[in-house]
Amino acid sequence: MFDDSRPLFQQIADLLADGIVVGRYPEDTQVPSTTELSGFYRINPATVGKGVNLLVEQGVLHKRRGLGMFVSAGARATLLDQRTGRFHDDYVRPLLREARQLGLSPADIHRLIDTEENE
Amino acid sequence: MTTPAIEATGLTRRFGRTTAVEEVGFIVEENSICGLLGRNGAGKTTLMSIISGQDRPTSGSVRVFGEQPFENATVLAAMSFVRDNQRYPEDYKLRHVLEVAPRFHSRWDADLAERLADGFRLPAKPVVKKYSRGQLSSLGIILGLASRAPLTIFDEPYLGLDATARTMFYDALLQDYAEHPRTILLSTHLIDEMEPLLDSVVIVDRGRLVRAESVEELSGAAFTVSGPAGPTADFAVGHRVLREHRIGGLLSLTVEGRLEPAEEARARSAGLDLQPARLQELVAAYGATDTEGSRA
């Protein structure tokens, strides 16, 4: 589930963000506590806490005193915006790099996308 | 500022002509989990013995919760040190061990001890000295965790444990640590497996401190560059190479330091493969360096 390329706390943040994007954690509902996440993923609670705080700083999660962490209103839209912004770097650029190595032209790629879409 | 749980300054321990630990200094913050890493013979057990007040340094000092631990009843009462070769009285069975333990640890949790003994499937009938290596480790883990000692020290707590039992240990450790925060110092060779549990690490080699940092600071503290020998070696010029691995015309170098984006681009355009070094690789690489710290 976790890889070595990025710090663990960022991967924890991504995991929670994924849950929000796919609707596992709808807005205004509670996400698992740091203790639960720490126990479940077998990760130091301070590391988990750092990942959670990352989302708090982005306004995706907020703390309700005595209750726990909740998904903020508009969190999903914020995350979708972020990801759309990163789509080019994360997917388009590596795709084109690999395509060039294979000698595929942009036209070839368009055709492959069309075929995949129509299946 | 709060007092650190452990503060070692210039710690040196000699046994006759052998220097086991030399000028070691580091800090372990209160309520954190710290891994003590290094090869066999690096000085880990000597350090733990001194910290736990079971041995005295030849020079230098260690403070545990601000106090010197040797023959200091207050500090010793706040510590639990589980040795990898912990010994028990001849006729002791599991129940004797669990009955006597609370006398040494005022915070002892008998329920937790019972639960863990069940989980680890420790047999009640045989005397403890007949236990297998894995059963002894399980018992050590129970003593360490159920003590709830403000400073708990484990020396390679996983010896002989199967994968299921190790997972139980990690789960029990994290759960109890979350409910009852305290300071845990543990030595381990299972670095890949235990890294996610740790806040910080202390790396020693040949009795000397190599690094003492948070796990986060250490991730990305080294990288591996590999590819055709010529360009790979060229790329590493000016960097401290910790470890070299060469087969035929291929070369892989573990290099200390962070990679600047410009360098990364240079490596990619030269067709070299770059990977961040895992903590385990970093520790292995430090353990492979020669005395002067250059590559072996």
Interface residues (C-beta under 8 A of the other chain):
Chain A: F2 D4 S5 P7 L8 F9 T34 T35 S38 G39 Y41 R42 I43 N44 P45 A46 T47 K50
Chain B: S32 I33 T167 Y170 D171 L174 Q175 Y177 A178 E179 P196 L197 L198 D199 V215 E216 S219 G220 Q275 P276 R278
